[in-house]
């Protein structure tokens, strides 16, 4: 797995390089301290991942990532920064992760392990498109960090105006998008929009209880929460569940 580091602070670059070399099998093929130099390099070289500082000269990390997102071969991007306020931008650019300085070795090690797994999944399905390469995972936001989450860990999601609250067995996440947009990132074979305000993981349904006006209430495994099925979705739900 070929990677590059883009970091204009020499000591931070050296520290990250040491962590990558000692805790992964990744090959660091180049290091840069200037955004334009990275763009020129990528016009002639393909890499699998970029560790990208946001505050760099010439072309900042966010703008650089926007350019990279248009490439036919899109490497994984891990943002590294001392500032928390760029987390939402990083999420919107589908960054693999978002690492805050100063580095925590355990946090870096965990990220590197996940990155290598994601890369192995990608290369084992060479014909898959970028949009489908991470079909088993989704990026969620927690405390201004991007958490790479297994799709099957999601139990349900709930609309809150322009935001979406996402629930796993033990955690909750707030996504900066409406429920329709969030649903577009989920595999239709696993999730059902059962109500204008809810989407549910079909594999997490424990009990289907008849409710008012021929609707249903869904009880989920492991969670003390009931998800409603709206009248407009009953027919589709019955067909889906073979009721």
Buried (B, 14 or more C-beta within 10 A) or exposed (E): BBBBBBBBBEEBBEBBBEBBEEBBEBEBBBBBBBBEBBBEBBEEEEBBBBBBBBBBEBBBBBBBBBEBBEEEEEBBBBBBBEEEEBBBBBBBBBBBBBBBBEBEEEBBBBBBEBBBEBBEBBEEEEEBEEEEBBBEBBBBBBEBBBBBBEBBBBBBBBBEEEBBBBBBEEEEBEBBBBBEEBBEBBEEEBBBBBBEBBBBBBEBBEEBEEBEEEBBBBBBEEBEEEBBBBEEBBEEBBEEBEE
